[in-house]
């Protein structure tokens, strides 16, 4: 999964999609996941990194990750080709 190239993402987590004019803010988890996705890092590596950094379990990670991806899809942030 990849982030569209024209999407603007600030270091503070503000995300803007110029294609549709929508924007939203991400929390620390979201910022980290966005960073991984921009770098082309795959799910298994993202999961390993997050579980190693935060005190959370796999079920919570998977729910939060999937919820965040759903939001990215709603805001049309993800590149359907990637």
Long-range contacts (C-beta under 8 A, 24 or more apart in sequence): 1-37, 1-69, 1-78, 1-79, 1-82, 2-37, 2-38, 2-40, 2-78, 2-79, 2-81, 2-82, 3-34, 3-37, 3-38, 3-72, 3-77, 3-78, 3-79, 4-76, 4-77, 4-78, 4-79, 5-79, 7-77, 9-34, 9-38, 15-75, 15-77, 17-75, 17-76, 17-77, 19-76, 20-75, 20-76, 22-75, 22-76, 24-71, 24-75, 26-68, 29-54, 29-64, 29-68, 30-68, 33-65, 33-68
